[in-house]
């Protein structure tokens, strides 16, 4: 399953599309997928992107990038947990 796409895709194929802060298109609520699954996938993607930013910030000595990565990683964990809770309640 592909989560990120750098090229424009027809909305009929992927459902509603949104752009995050990096300009990468992220699929939101594709047809047939529950919102809990979408939250888990998007949360995992944000965690990974946050980890990359955090490590890059450490390597180049940029504390702002490192903090931004830590924040995004934490937000991804929260979003993934929201998906877990939604799954428990059947949403």
NORMO-V79279 format. One record per residue. N is the residue number from 0. RES is the residue in three letters. D_FIRST is the distance of its C-alpha to the first C-alpha in whole Angstrom. Layout:
N_RES_D_FIRST ; N_RES_D_FIRST
//
This chain:
0_UNK_0 ; 1_UNK_4 ; 2_UNK_6 ; 3_UNK_9 ; 4_UNK_11 ; 5_UNK_15 ; 6_UNK_16 ; 7_UNK_17 ; 8_UNK_15 ; 9_UNK_17 ; 10_UNK_17 ; 11_UNK_17 ; 12_UNK_13 ; 13_UNK_12 ; 14_UNK_14 ; 15_UNK_16 ; 16_UNK_16 ; 17_UNK_17 ; 18_UNK_18 ; 19_UNK_19 ; 20_UNK_22 ; 21_UNK_21 ; 22_UNK_20 ; 23_UNK_16 ; 24_UNK_15 ; 25_UNK_12 ; 26_UNK_11 ; 27_UNK_13 ; 28_UNK_14 ; 29_UNK_12 ; 30_UNK_14 ; 31_UNK_14 ; 32_UNK_12 ; 33_UNK_15 ; 34_UNK_16 ; 35_UNK_16 ; 36_UNK_12 ; 37_UNK_12 ; 38_UNK_14 ; 39_UNK_13 ; 40_UNK_10 ; 41_UNK_12 ; 42_UNK_15 ; 43_UNK_13 ; 44_UNK_12 ; 45_UNK_16 ; 46_UNK_17 ; 47_UNK_16 ; 48_UNK_17 ; 49_UNK_20 ; 50_UNK_21 ; 51_UNK_21 ; 52_UNK_23 ; 53_UNK_25 ; 54_UNK_26 ; 55_UNK_26 ; 56_UNK_29 ; 57_UNK_31 ; 58_UNK_31 ; 59_UNK_32 ; 60_UNK_34 ; 61_UNK_33 ; 62_UNK_33 ; 63_UNK_32 ; 64_UNK_29 ; 65_UNK_29 ; 66_UNK_29 ; 67_UNK_27 ; 68_UNK_24 ; 69_UNK_26 ; 70_UNK_26 ; 71_UNK_22 ; 72_UNK_21 ; 73_UNK_23 ; 74_UNK_22 ; 75_UNK_18 ; 76_UNK_20 ; 77_UNK_22 ; 78_UNK_19 ; 79_UNK_17 ; 80_UNK_20 ; 81_UNK_20 ; 82_UNK_17 ; 83_UNK_19 ; 84_UNK_22 ; 85_UNK_21 ; 86_UNK_19 ; 87_UNK_23 ; 88_UNK_24 ; 89_UNK_22 ; 90_UNK_21
//
